[in-house]
Amino acid sequence: MSIRVLIVDDEVLARERIRDLLRGQSGYEVIGECSNGRDAVQKILELEPDLLFLDVQMPGLNGLDVVEAVGPGHMPVVIFVTAYDQYALKAFEVHALDYLLKPFDRPRFQKSLQRAQVQIQQQRTGNLDDRLRVLLEDLKGTRKFLDRLVVKDAGRIFFLKANEIDWVEAAGNYLRLHVGKESHLLRETMGRFEHQLDPNHFLRIHRSAIVNIERVKEFRPLFHGEYSVILRDGRQLTLSRAYRGRLNEHLRRLL
C-alpha cells in the first residue's frame, strides 16, 4: 500500500524539487500540493495524508500555524521544510521531529523518508502529537492559547474563532461545539481541548462540559455544592461539585 503524500510550500520550485525526488522512490503517491497554509489545513482534513512535507515559512498561515489550526493530535507524520537558523533547528532535533534544511540534497531527503516510513509503520508511536505541541510552544516562545480552529463536519469545513464558542459538551469520542444556533462535532478529548483554551475566558464546569465565561449570565447555587449555570440565551447547565474549585479560582483572578 502506497504512502500518501501532501506537499505544502509557497515556492513552486521547492514543491517540484520534492516531487522530483519522490519519483525515484517506490511506494509513495503524491495526492496533492498546496502553496499556502489555509489551503493546507483544508487539504489535510479532506485528504488525510500519511506524510506531509510542510514549509515552515509561508505568508499568512505559516507551517506552525497550520499545525496549530489542524491540531497536533490530528496531524500526519510531518517532515518540516525550513530555512530556520541553527537555534530553531535544535528545537526540531530535541523533540525528535524531522526537517529538511533548504537547500537539501538527495541523501538527506532519503534519510528523512526512511525516518518517516518507520513512524508511519509504527502508527505514529512516541507521542507525535505531544512533541508537535511542545515544539509549537518552544518556537513561539510562550504558551499560546487556541485562537482559531478548523472543524470538519459532515463533509464541510468550518473556520471558527475560539471566542465564538458558547459552550462545549462531550459527545462520545467527539466534542460538540455550540456556536450560536449551530453546533459542530470535533474529534478531540475534553481534557486536551480544555488545555488549549484560555482559562481566563473558558471554564470547565463538568467532566463533560466547558463554558465560555462571556456567555454566562448567572451562577445559581443548588444542592450539595453544585451550581446551575445560566447562559445569556436561557440555557441551563450544571457546575458539578468536583469543579467548584475551578469557579473559585476564576473568581479570585477577577477580584
Steps between C-alpha positions, in 0.01 A plus 500: 500500500642838397582776747278796410694828492390865514754773411457851646736781397438848364793462256421319175860382455508357851185296436641377168825402672319280753278348232805422282682331786193292582485373142816303570340326799257208485193482722417872512201676343476880486130572556520879498695825524425827678665839467363655821407406855125551472472255209730263687267483801208417273690235303637331812148462635350397166769262371643368830851438360746260664797734452521878479786712368430834668681827432543695823535849350191593297304828480170510685473169683852361538587138565468530877161669460389205287595255777316714754187534282474129417599400852817305585296192583354489149814563297654234275870420525677827416830586335552872548667687214675809630771760474506555878824581679686247713331606824156422363622178336612381842135507610408256224783269607416517870142394433603230250320666209660478159580796276661578167721808500482683167678430272506124563653219295378151408680309781352729767157469338521121498603498866188701587283260301644202687424660835148592390433149374596352837264741678216415263555126534502532876173693478653819635623361830703726727227756567549697180213733588662588835834570330330727247315684776816563703685605183235765438544633851879504468517672161229751583670589828211462743190293530238631260137420555271395219387798295346327199423146399388303199212254525411238239133412542276304259740557211515875558791697647438783746749763617406609853642749746527366854312796645200413280444177695218526756559168671641154437354161590638150475339280232655155509839516327423854388432843644195699397584869462196723544533821300185713503221292344748260339704212637805320359663169586875495568695178553691591816506417870359739756825510696721588205253757369476666841880529510492695171242754622583820689390442863419871529220452247395133529402301808469124541176454694449126467696197379297531180457879464702820451338843485606836357491735800381787280180303428417445869226716651483346847632226729213389724574274803333160505540213748817324618741762364369501142397809301254564222684682220256723314618624160388824339285309252309335788665158482573344838804282567634351823830572672575182692648499848826353368559816293396759759867571567541612138227760552656622824839533329347698214323733741827561689666610175221752442503647852 
